[in-house]
Amino acid sequence: MVITTASQSALSGIHTGLKGLRGNAAEIAGADQINGTAPRGLTAPLVEQIQHATQVEASVKVLQTENRMLGTLINVKA
């Protein structure tokens, strides 16, 4: 796979989104949430989970689109 600027941006978006998902999951499952002493309630991390998941999905679509474009270019050149 050729690493282009689009690929780098997409991979960075996937990495950042997954990191955010892991962080929010840990915050949601943490003892502070269970005890009711968390500085933030459940709403903020749950909303952020949706945002991070959307970021990952969008970044994957960028990679898929780039792959389709490269495939088309290769077919045109062949």
N, C-alpha and C positions, 0 to 999 in steps of 0.2 A: 504494500500500500504506500502510495506517495503521500508524504506529509506536506500539505499546503497550508496557506494561511487560514483557509476555511476549515481544514481538518484540525489545525491547532486550536482555533476558536471553539469548534464543536467539542473537541476532547476536553478542553478547559471547562466548558460549560457543563459537561457531564460530570467531571471530577468535582466541581464546585457544588453542583446540585446534589450529588450523592453524599458529599461531606455534610451539607446542610441537613439532608434527610437523616443521616446517622446522628447528628447533634440534637435535632429535634426529637428523634425517637428516644434518645437517652434522657432528655429533659422530661418527656411525657411519662416515661417509665420510672423516673427517679423517685427516691424515697420522699423527697419534699412534696411531690404531687400527691403521693399516697397519704402523707400526714396532713396535707392541706396547708403547708408552710412555704410553698413555692413563691418566689417573688413575682412570677407571672402565672396567671391561671393557665388552664388548658387551651383556651381559645387561641392565643397568639402562636404557640408552637404547632397547633393543628392547621391553622391558616398558612403558616410558613411551610408546612409539609406539602400542601397543595401547590404552593409557589415553586418549591424545589422540584417537585415531581414534574410540573409543567416545564421547568427549565431543562430538565433531563430529556423529556420528550422532544422539545424543540431542537435541542442539540443533536439528538439522534436523527431527526428529520433533515438537519443540515448535512450530516454525513451521508445519509441515503441519497439526497439530492445531488451531492457532489459525485458520488459513485455513479449515479445514472448519467450525469453529464459527461463524466470521463468515459464511460462506456459508449455513449453516443459519439463522442469525438473519435474514439478508437475505431468504431464501425465506419465512420465517414472517411477516415484516413485509409482504411483497409481496402 
